[in-house]
Amino acid sequence: FEEVARMLKFVIRRLLQMVLVFFGATIILFSALFLFGDPANNLTGAGKAPTPALVHELNVKYGLDKPFYVQYYKYVEGLVVRFDLGTSYQQQNRKVTSILPPKLVNTAKLAVFAIIIEIIVGIGVGIISAVFRYSFLDIITTILTTITIGVSVFVIGLLLQEIFVFKLHWLPFIFN
């Protein structure tokens, strides 16, 4: 019985942590919308001077005229109750949930290929480190893998894009 009570306590603690992380992440992400000025002004496009009537219309349309806490509540309610990710500002009047599914196929393909590459490189580096233990090659592979783990995947992706697309021209530049 003591084991079950301990496990239940662990599960409850994790669920509470999940709720805290959810609210922390959603507050940060939702607040980021307001970091670069008024969202209604930003919706009109870069370099364009929006008319006050247009700004007012966008504020009413997207609920930006309401207090921050009301906007946040509606955002979280949409996420939790209806799994509604909202409307895209770039592709106006399209629900984000309708934009994502076609993109998931390519994301899944990319993830599978990334995992295959990680396995091949990981096994190869592991074999090199095991065979040439404490050698210069082992030290280099250890340093490179430590740097790779420490640097953000986003930064590594940008660096690889810069090298293989723009410097070596081995891959095409595709922006969609």
Backbone bond lengths (Angstrom), bond angles and torsions (degrees), N, CA, C in turn:
res aa  C-N    CA-C-N  psi(-1)  N-CA   C-N-CA  omega(-1)  CA-C   N-CA-C  phi
1 F - - - 1.449 - - 1.527 111.29 -
2 E 1.329 116.30 -35.20 1.469 121.34 179.95 1.530 110.96 -63.72
3 E 1.312 116.28 -37.00 1.471 121.31 178.95 1.529 111.07 -65.56
4 V 1.326 117.14 -40.68 1.459 121.61 179.15 1.530 109.81 -66.58
5 A 1.329 117.20 -42.28 1.460 121.15 179.61 1.527 110.67 -63.07
6 R 1.323 116.29 -40.68 1.470 120.53 179.08 1.527 110.73 -66.09
7 M 1.326 116.32 -40.09 1.465 120.27 179.28 1.525 110.17 -67.73
8 L 1.327 116.95 -41.09 1.458 120.86 178.29 1.526 110.71 -62.51
9 K 1.318 117.00 -42.06 1.456 121.62 177.58 1.531 110.32 -62.09
10 F 1.308 117.01 -41.35 1.468 122.28 178.32 1.529 110.62 -62.59
11 V 1.342 116.97 -45.39 1.467 121.62 -178.98 1.528 110.17 -64.36
12 I 1.321 117.29 -43.43 1.468 120.63 179.33 1.525 110.34 -63.13
13 R 1.328 116.70 -42.98 1.465 120.45 178.45 1.528 110.86 -61.44
14 R 1.321 117.65 -41.48 1.467 121.39 178.49 1.521 111.96 -66.73
15 L 1.315 117.13 -38.82 1.466 119.94 177.70 1.526 111.22 -64.46
16 L 1.327 116.56 -40.86 1.467 119.90 176.57 1.524 111.30 -64.28
17 Q 1.332 116.22 -40.07 1.462 119.43 176.35 1.521 110.83 -63.28
18 M 1.333 116.85 -38.69 1.452 120.99 179.08 1.525 110.67 -62.28
19 V 1.326 116.84 -42.22 1.465 120.66 178.94 1.524 110.05 -63.85
20 L 1.329 117.62 -43.41 1.465 120.84 178.82 1.531 111.44 -63.40
21 V 1.318 116.83 -43.14 1.463 120.29 178.52 1.522 110.51 -64.62
22 F 1.329 116.96 -41.29 1.468 120.66 178.14 1.518 110.68 -58.23
23 F 1.333 116.77 -51.45 1.456 118.98 -178.09 1.529 111.51 -67.16
24 G 1.319 117.49 -38.46 1.467 119.75 176.77 1.524 111.79 -61.46
25 A 1.325 116.68 -47.06 1.464 120.63 -178.89 1.522 111.63 -66.57
26 T 1.332 117.41 -42.41 1.468 119.00 -178.48 1.527 111.52 -69.20
27 I 1.320 117.53 -35.30 1.470 119.50 177.26 1.526 110.11 -65.29
28 I 1.324 116.35 -43.48 1.470 119.53 179.56 1.522 110.56 -64.81
29 L 1.321 117.28 -47.55 1.469 120.28 -178.84 1.523 111.84 -65.93
30 F 1.316 117.15 -41.60 1.460 120.29 179.78 1.525 110.26 -66.74
31 S 1.326 117.53 -40.00 1.463 121.11 179.12 1.524 111.84 -66.15
32 A 1.326 117.17 -29.08 1.464 120.92 -179.90 1.523 111.50 -60.70
33 L 1.313 117.18 -26.25 1.463 121.69 177.75 1.524 111.25 -59.70
34 F 1.332 116.63 -29.95 1.459 121.36 -175.08 1.527 112.75 -99.68
35 L 1.332 117.86 0.21 1.466 120.51 -177.21 1.523 113.59 -65.94
36 F 1.304 117.19 -34.02 1.456 120.93 -172.78 1.523 111.26 -106.83
37 G 1.312 115.88 41.58 1.450 119.86 176.83 1.511 112.60 98.33
38 D 1.300 114.14 -169.22 1.455 122.04 -178.62 1.528 109.40 -71.39
39 P 1.330 118.70 123.37 1.464 120.13 -179.22 1.531 113.31 -57.41
40 A 1.329 117.68 -35.14 1.465 119.99 -179.85 1.525 110.76 -64.70
41 N 1.325 117.06 -39.65 1.472 120.28 175.71 1.523 110.88 -65.18
42 N 1.316 116.65 -39.27 1.463 120.63 -179.20 1.528 111.82 -68.79
43 L 1.313 117.61 -28.65 1.465 121.39 -179.41 1.525 112.74 -67.84
44 T 1.303 117.08 -24.67 1.469 119.98 -175.62 1.517 112.16 -76.02
45 G 1.320 118.04 -13.08 1.461 121.23 177.23 1.511 111.43 108.70
46 A 1.343 114.45 154.92 1.453 120.79 -178.02 1.528 110.25 -70.93
47 G 1.312 115.79 136.29 1.446 120.79 174.84 1.515 114.72 82.51
48 K 1.314 117.87 -6.38 1.461 120.56 179.67 1.524 109.19 -96.40
49 A 1.309 115.64 138.82 1.457 120.46 176.46 1.525 107.79 -95.05
50 P 1.322 117.70 107.18 1.467 119.49 -177.51 1.523 111.29 -74.01
51 T 1.295 114.22 148.70 1.461 118.97 175.40 1.521 108.65 -78.12
52 P 1.317 117.18 152.46 1.473 119.25 177.68 1.526 112.75 -57.94
53 A 1.323 116.88 -33.75 1.469 119.98 179.54 1.531 110.68 -65.98
54 L 1.345 116.59 -40.86 1.462 120.67 178.68 1.527 111.00 -65.62
55 V 1.336 116.09 -42.67 1.468 120.18 178.49 1.528 109.70 -61.43
56 H 1.325 116.96 -43.85 1.468 120.60 179.01 1.532 110.63 -62.57
57 E 1.331 116.44 -43.46 1.470 120.85 179.59 1.535 111.16 -60.33
58 L 1.341 116.78 -44.32 1.472 120.40 179.12 1.524 111.35 -67.21
59 N 1.328 116.79 -38.82 1.469 120.25 177.87 1.521 111.00 -60.10
60 V 1.325 116.73 -43.27 1.469 120.88 -180.00 1.528 110.13 -70.31
61 K 1.343 116.58 -44.39 1.471 121.06 -176.90 1.530 111.81 -59.52
62 Y 1.336 116.73 -43.99 1.467 120.66 -176.70 1.523 113.33 -98.24
63 G 1.330 117.92 5.10 1.459 120.88 178.12 1.513 113.33 74.04
64 L 1.322 117.06 19.94 1.463 120.74 -178.57 1.528 112.13 -77.06
65 D 1.317 116.96 -8.03 1.460 121.08 177.76 1.525 111.64 -82.97
66 K 1.316 116.79 -9.26 1.463 121.71 -179.89 1.530 109.67 -85.48
67 P 1.345 117.65 159.78 1.471 120.00 177.70 1.542 111.29 -60.41
68 F 1.326 115.33 156.54 1.464 121.41 -176.68 1.521 111.57 -55.21
69 Y 1.328 117.27 -46.73 1.470 120.11 -176.55 1.532 112.08 -63.83
70 V 1.345 117.71 -32.48 1.466 120.95 177.57 1.531 109.43 -69.97
71 Q 1.328 116.25 -42.60 1.467 120.29 177.93 1.531 110.30 -61.63
72 Y 1.330 115.81 -43.88 1.468 120.22 -179.71 1.528 110.30 -64.31
73 Y 1.337 117.55 -43.35 1.455 121.27 178.63 1.528 110.90 -58.69
74 K 1.328 117.30 -45.92 1.468 121.09 179.78 1.526 110.68 -63.93
75 Y 1.331 116.50 -37.39 1.463 121.47 178.15 1.532 110.59 -63.13
76 V 1.331 117.21 -50.07 1.465 121.47 -178.94 1.524 110.31 -67.02
77 E 1.324 117.50 -40.18 1.462 121.07 177.69 1.532 110.01 -59.67
78 G 1.318 116.54 -43.93 1.465 120.37 177.76 1.520 112.13 -62.12
79 L 1.332 116.43 -41.07 1.471 120.16 179.53 1.522 111.63 -65.72
80 V 1.314 116.45 -49.53 1.462 121.09 -171.27 1.527 112.34 -79.33
81 V 1.315 117.47 -45.83 1.460 120.74 -172.87 1.525 111.97 -81.39
82 R 1.336 117.26 -46.53 1.471 120.63 -173.81 1.524 113.90 -111.86
83 F 1.320 118.53 1.70 1.473 122.95 -172.93 1.528 109.98 48.15
84 D 1.323 114.64 44.71 1.460 122.62 -179.66 1.520 107.80 -99.00
85 L 1.318 117.06 113.75 1.457 121.01 -179.77 1.520 112.01 -86.56
86 G 1.314 116.97 3.55 1.453 120.79 175.87 1.515 112.65 95.24
87 T 1.331 113.89 -169.76 1.457 122.34 -179.36 1.511 108.94 -106.25
88 S 1.309 116.99 138.75 1.459 121.61 179.31 1.515 110.00 -70.30
89 Y 1.321 116.24 132.50 1.461 120.05 175.63 1.526 110.91 -75.96
90 Q 1.337 117.28 -32.02 1.468 120.31 -178.78 1.525 111.29 -78.18
91 Q 1.298 116.34 -42.06 1.467 120.86 178.72 1.516 106.90 -106.93
92 Q 1.322 115.45 77.12 1.459 121.53 -169.70 1.531 112.76 -53.57
93 N 1.308 112.71 142.14 1.464 123.74 178.24 1.524 113.62 68.03
94 R 1.322 118.49 13.85 1.465 120.61 173.42 1.514 108.77 -108.35
95 K 1.314 115.71 131.59 1.454 120.28 177.10 1.529 109.44 -69.96
96 V 1.328 115.98 139.95 1.460 120.32 179.14 1.526 110.19 -62.17
97 T 1.331 117.11 -35.06 1.468 120.22 179.21 1.528 112.34 -65.12
98 S 1.331 118.52 -19.95 1.468 120.24 175.26 1.527 111.79 -89.26
99 I 1.326 117.07 -18.27 1.466 121.45 -179.99 1.526 110.40 -83.81
100 L 1.321 117.37 -35.10 1.468 121.48 -173.21 1.531 116.02 -68.64
101 P 1.340 120.90 -45.78 1.473 119.56 -173.56 1.533 115.80 -53.06
102 P 1.338 120.15 -44.33 1.471 117.60 178.28 1.532 112.91 -62.93
103 K 1.327 116.65 -28.42 1.469 121.14 -179.13 1.527 111.49 -77.46
104 L 1.342 117.24 -22.39 1.462 120.58 -175.93 1.524 112.64 -67.26
105 V 1.321 117.94 -29.17 1.470 120.74 179.61 1.522 109.52 -62.57
106 N 1.325 116.63 -50.30 1.461 119.87 179.37 1.528 111.47 -66.23
107 T 1.321 117.02 -35.46 1.462 120.41 177.37 1.530 110.61 -63.43
108 A 1.322 117.18 -42.15 1.465 121.43 178.48 1.530 110.68 -64.47
109 K 1.333 116.82 -43.22 1.472 119.90 177.32 1.524 110.71 -59.45
110 L 1.334 116.09 -46.51 1.457 120.94 179.60 1.526 110.93 -60.93
111 A 1.328 116.76 -42.07 1.465 120.67 -179.69 1.523 111.19 -64.26
112 V 1.331 117.42 -42.47 1.470 120.84 -179.82 1.527 109.97 -63.77
113 F 1.330 117.02 -46.68 1.465 119.36 179.35 1.524 111.27 -64.29
114 A 1.327 117.55 -37.22 1.462 120.73 177.92 1.527 110.87 -63.87
115 I 1.320 116.76 -40.92 1.468 120.34 178.93 1.529 110.28 -65.92
116 I 1.323 117.31 -41.19 1.472 120.80 178.27 1.527 110.30 -61.08
117 I 1.335 116.20 -44.99 1.466 120.20 178.94 1.526 110.30 -63.91
118 E 1.336 117.85 -42.35 1.464 121.55 178.39 1.523 111.12 -60.09
119 I 1.323 116.59 -41.61 1.471 120.02 -179.88 1.521 110.72 -65.44
120 I 1.336 116.81 -46.91 1.468 120.66 -178.51 1.520 110.68 -62.92
121 V 1.342 116.23 -48.67 1.473 119.79 -179.26 1.525 109.99 -66.03
122 G 1.332 117.62 -42.33 1.465 120.82 -178.82 1.517 112.71 -62.19
123 I 1.327 116.72 -43.96 1.467 119.96 178.44 1.529 109.85 -66.55
124 G 1.338 116.30 -42.23 1.474 119.94 179.23 1.520 112.04 -61.36
125 V 1.310 117.40 -47.19 1.469 121.04 179.51 1.525 110.49 -66.01
126 G 1.322 117.07 -38.06 1.467 120.36 177.60 1.517 111.95 -62.95
127 I 1.328 116.68 -41.88 1.474 120.47 178.08 1.520 110.33 -64.60
128 I 1.332 116.85 -44.70 1.471 120.47 179.10 1.517 110.37 -59.92
129 S 1.325 117.45 -45.30 1.461 120.76 179.99 1.525 112.11 -65.31
130 A 1.329 116.60 -34.16 1.468 119.50 179.97 1.522 111.84 -74.69
131 V 1.323 116.01 -41.71 1.469 119.74 -177.50 1.520 111.18 -71.97
132 F 1.330 117.08 -41.98 1.469 121.30 -177.38 1.525 110.62 -105.96
133 R 1.319 115.53 49.48 1.458 122.35 -175.62 1.527 111.63 -57.61
134 Y 1.350 116.08 132.33 1.468 125.27 178.57 1.528 113.41 64.12
135 S 1.297 117.78 15.35 1.466 120.22 177.00 1.526 109.60 -91.90
136 F 1.332 115.79 175.72 1.453 121.28 177.93 1.534 110.19 -59.91
137 L 1.334 116.99 -40.64 1.462 121.84 179.51 1.532 111.16 -63.20
138 D 1.327 117.09 -39.16 1.462 121.50 177.32 1.524 110.49 -63.98
139 I 1.311 116.21 -42.37 1.469 120.33 -179.72 1.531 110.09 -64.50
140 I 1.330 117.33 -43.44 1.468 121.25 179.90 1.528 110.69 -62.66
141 T 1.347 116.51 -46.53 1.468 118.69 -179.59 1.530 110.75 -64.43
142 T 1.323 117.86 -37.21 1.467 121.03 177.88 1.529 110.52 -64.50
143 I 1.325 117.23 -43.74 1.470 120.90 179.18 1.526 110.30 -63.92
144 L 1.335 117.14 -45.93 1.467 120.32 -178.70 1.522 112.07 -64.33
145 T 1.327 117.37 -41.76 1.468 118.81 179.30 1.530 110.98 -68.53
146 T 1.318 118.09 -35.71 1.466 120.75 177.49 1.522 110.91 -65.15
147 I 1.334 116.85 -42.48 1.472 120.31 177.26 1.522 109.88 -64.18
148 T 1.333 116.88 -43.33 1.462 120.90 -179.21 1.524 111.09 -60.69
149 I 1.316 117.15 -40.67 1.463 120.71 179.06 1.529 110.85 -69.07
150 G 1.340 116.43 -37.15 1.459 120.90 -176.21 1.514 114.88 -76.02
151 V 1.331 117.30 -28.10 1.468 120.56 -177.09 1.530 109.21 -88.32
152 S 1.314 115.81 142.96 1.456 121.33 -179.43 1.528 111.26 -60.58
153 V 1.319 115.85 143.93 1.466 121.65 177.90 1.521 110.14 -60.29
154 F 1.323 116.64 -35.85 1.462 121.28 179.14 1.532 110.43 -60.99
155 V 1.338 116.68 -44.26 1.469 120.80 -179.63 1.518 110.37 -66.64
156 I 1.324 116.86 -42.72 1.467 120.29 178.14 1.522 109.96 -62.27
157 G 1.329 117.82 -40.90 1.462 121.44 177.84 1.515 112.34 -60.37
158 L 1.328 116.23 -43.54 1.470 119.91 177.86 1.524 111.45 -63.95
159 L 1.332 116.53 -41.67 1.467 120.03 178.86 1.532 111.24 -64.37
160 L 1.328 116.95 -44.33 1.466 120.10 178.78 1.529 111.25 -64.69
161 Q 1.323 116.37 -37.47 1.465 119.80 176.60 1.524 109.80 -63.59
162 E 1.305 116.90 -44.32 1.468 120.98 179.35 1.526 110.85 -60.03
163 I 1.325 116.44 -43.01 1.471 120.22 -177.55 1.521 111.52 -71.59
164 F 1.352 117.06 -55.66 1.470 120.19 -170.85 1.529 114.61 -80.89
165 V 1.333 117.17 -25.40 1.469 119.05 -178.85 1.518 111.08 -95.20
166 F 1.336 116.90 -49.36 1.457 119.55 -171.08 1.529 114.12 -94.14
167 K 1.320 118.52 -33.10 1.474 120.19 -178.53 1.530 112.10 -89.79
168 L 1.339 116.69 -54.70 1.462 120.69 -176.39 1.529 113.12 -86.80
169 H 1.330 117.37 -19.45 1.472 123.18 -177.56 1.527 112.48 56.73
170 W 1.331 116.76 35.04 1.460 120.98 178.24 1.524 111.41 -82.39
171 L 1.327 116.80 -25.15 1.450 122.00 -178.14 1.516 109.49 -123.43
172 P 1.337 117.56 148.37 1.467 119.33 178.06 1.523 111.39 -76.54
173 F 1.308 116.22 152.11 1.451 121.14 173.96 1.514 107.70 -88.83
174 I 1.337 115.64 116.06 1.464 120.81 -178.18 1.516 107.03 -122.52
175 F 1.314 116.12 119.16 1.462 120.52 176.83 1.511 107.65 -124.10
176 N 1.318 115.50 126.98 1.458 119.22 -175.69 1.500 108.51 -138.81
